[in-house]
Amino acid sequence: MSLELPAAAGSTRLAASHAYNRFCAALSKASLVLAVIGLIAIILSVQIQVFGRYVLNDTPTWAEALALQLVLYVTALGVAVGVRDAGHIGLESLVSVLPERWRLKLEVLIHVLVGSFGALMVSSGWMWTVLKWSDIKPMLHVPVGMDYLALVIAGVLIVLFSIEHIIALVRGEEVTPAWH
């Protein structure tokens, strides 16, 4: 059973419900859950740092480095989910005044461009991940390449979610946001 969601300019599109859509929805929800866990871990890390500094008078050196590392991954996951939920910058006012045949083409083009940007993130992020993997962060004792791995993860998710949007547009469907 499909829900009907409002689309631009008064027409309606059915909610996408094919296997790839369900796969992307599960990835998106998992990304949201991991981002929330990451946010909680950031808060705990900062609280440990503050407690150590002001109560114990001995700041744990790893706490700030861990918080900064987690910020990269929480941001990466949030950006990817934002792409799936169509929360990225768009030309909604321009798209809504176009005739339906041009609207579809422009919406597909937007998702192709966003997906291309995600692919660029994967390519560049992977290059830096490999180049920096042998360097070790002194505070966390993890590879510096882990910083860039966040770009790869976000890029892969952005490509997958852009493909999902393109498939939905071609099929006349709408992607339901992950938080529903």
C-alpha positions as CSV (number, residue, x, y, z in Angstrom):
1,M,0.0,0.0,0.0
2,S,1.4,3.4,-1.0
3,L,1.0,6.8,0.6
4,E,0.4,9.8,-1.6
5,L,2.7,12.7,-0.9
6,P,2.3,16.2,-2.3
7,A,4.7,17.1,-5.1
8,A,5.5,20.4,-6.7
9,A,2.8,22.4,-8.4
10,G,-0.2,20.5,-7.0
11,S,0.4,17.1,-8.5
12,T,0.8,14.1,-6.3
13,R,3.3,11.3,-6.4
14,L,3.1,8.0,-4.7
15,A,5.6,7.1,-1.9
16,A,8.4,5.0,-3.3
17,S,8.3,1.4,-2.0
18,H,10.6,-0.7,-4.1
19,A,13.4,-2.8,-2.7
20,Y,16.1,-0.2,-3.4
21,N,14.0,2.4,-1.6
22,R,13.6,0.2,1.4
23,F,17.3,-0.5,1.4
24,C,18.1,3.3,1.3
25,A,15.5,4.0,4.0
26,A,17.1,1.4,6.3
27,L,20.6,3.0,5.6
28,S,19.2,6.4,6.3
29,K,17.6,5.4,9.6
30,A,20.8,3.6,10.6
31,S,22.8,6.7,9.8
32,L,20.4,8.8,12.0
33,V,20.8,6.4,14.9
34,L,24.6,6.4,14.6
35,A,24.6,10.2,14.4
36,V,22.5,10.4,17.6
37,I,24.8,7.9,19.3
38,G,27.7,10.0,18.1
39,L,26.2,13.2,19.5
40,I,25.7,11.5,22.8
41,A,29.3,10.4,22.7
42,I,30.5,13.9,21.9
43,I,28.5,15.3,24.9
44,L,30.0,12.6,27.2
45,S,33.5,13.2,25.9
46,V,33.3,17.0,26.5
47,Q,31.8,16.4,29.9
48,I,34.7,14.1,30.8
49,Q,37.1,16.8,29.6
50,V,35.4,19.5,31.7
51,F,35.2,17.2,34.8
52,G,38.9,16.3,34.4
53,R,40.0,19.9,33.9
54,Y,38.0,21.6,36.7
55,V,37.4,18.8,39.3
56,L,40.4,16.5,39.0
57,N,42.7,19.3,37.7
58,D,44.0,16.7,35.1
59,T,42.5,17.1,31.6
60,P,42.3,13.8,29.7
61,T,44.2,14.4,26.5
62,W,42.1,12.0,24.4
63,A,38.7,13.6,25.2
64,E,39.0,16.7,22.9
65,A,40.5,14.6,20.1
66,L,37.7,12.1,20.4
67,A,35.0,14.8,20.3
68,L,36.6,16.3,17.2
69,Q,36.8,12.9,15.5
70,L,33.1,12.2,16.3
71,V,32.1,15.6,15.0
72,L,33.4,14.5,11.5
73,Y,31.4,11.4,11.5
74,V,28.2,12.9,12.9
75,T,28.4,15.7,10.3
76,A,29.1,13.2,7.5
77,L,26.1,11.1,8.4
78,G,23.9,14.1,8.9
79,V,24.8,15.5,5.4
80,A,24.0,12.2,3.8
81,V,20.6,11.9,5.5
82,G,19.9,15.5,4.5
83,V,20.5,14.6,0.9
84,R,18.1,11.7,1.1
85,D,15.5,13.8,2.8
86,A,16.0,16.5,0.1
87,G,17.2,18.9,2.7
88,H,20.0,20.2,0.5
89,I,20.0,23.5,-1.3
90,G,17.6,23.4,-4.2
91,L,15.9,25.7,-6.7
92,E,12.4,24.9,-5.5
93,S,10.8,28.2,-6.6
94,L,12.3,27.9,-10.1
95,V,11.3,24.2,-10.3
96,S,7.7,24.8,-9.2
97,V,6.9,27.3,-12.0
98,L,8.3,25.0,-14.8
99,P,6.0,22.8,-16.9
100,E,5.9,19.2,-15.7
101,R,8.2,17.8,-18.5
102,W,10.9,20.4,-17.7
103,R,10.4,20.0,-13.9
104,L,11.2,16.3,-14.1
105,K,14.3,16.9,-16.2
106,L,15.6,19.6,-13.8
107,E,14.9,17.5,-10.7
108,V,16.8,14.6,-12.2
109,L,19.7,16.9,-13.2
110,I,19.8,18.3,-9.6
111,H,20.1,14.7,-8.2
112,V,22.7,13.8,-10.8
113,L,24.8,16.8,-9.8
114,V,24.4,16.0,-6.1
115,G,25.4,12.4,-6.8
116,S,28.4,13.5,-8.8
117,F,29.5,15.7,-5.9
118,G,29.1,12.6,-3.6
119,A,31.3,10.6,-6.1
120,L,33.9,13.3,-5.9
121,M,33.8,13.1,-2.1
122,V,34.4,9.3,-2.4
123,S,37.3,9.7,-4.8
124,S,39.1,12.5,-3.0
125,G,38.3,11.2,0.5
126,W,39.6,7.7,-0.4
127,M,42.8,9.2,-1.8
128,W,43.4,11.1,1.4
129,T,42.4,8.2,3.6
130,V,45.0,6.0,1.9
131,L,47.7,8.7,2.0
132,K,47.2,9.4,5.6
133,W,46.4,5.9,7.0
134,S,50.0,5.4,8.1
135,D,50.1,8.6,10.1
136,I,48.9,8.1,13.7
137,K,47.1,10.7,15.8
138,P,49.1,11.1,19.0
139,M,46.1,11.7,21.3
140,L,43.9,8.8,20.1
141,H,46.4,6.5,18.6
142,V,44.3,6.0,15.5
143,P,45.2,6.6,11.8
144,V,44.9,10.2,10.6
145,G,43.2,8.7,7.6
146,M,40.1,8.1,9.7
147,D,39.4,11.8,9.4
148,Y,39.0,11.4,5.6
149,L,37.1,8.1,5.8
150,A,34.2,10.2,7.0
151,L,34.2,11.8,3.6
152,V,34.1,8.5,1.9
153,I,31.2,7.2,4.0
154,A,29.2,10.4,3.4
155,G,30.0,10.3,-0.4
156,V,28.9,6.7,-0.8
157,L,25.6,7.4,1.0
158,I,25.1,10.6,-1.0
159,V,25.5,8.6,-4.3
160,L,23.2,5.9,-3.1
161,F,20.5,8.4,-2.0
162,S,20.8,10.4,-5.2
163,I,20.3,7.3,-7.3
164,E,17.2,6.5,-5.1
165,H,15.8,10.0,-5.9
166,I,16.4,9.6,-9.6
167,I,14.7,6.2,-9.7
168,A,11.8,7.6,-7.7
169,L,11.5,10.5,-10.1
170,V,11.6,8.3,-13.2
171,R,8.9,6.1,-11.7
172,G,6.7,9.1,-10.7
173,E,7.3,8.4,-7.0
174,E,8.4,10.4,-4.0
175,V,11.1,9.5,-1.4
176,T,9.7,9.5,2.1
177,P,12.1,11.2,4.6
178,A,13.9,8.9,7.0
179,W,12.4,10.5,10.1
180,H,8.9,9.4,9.2
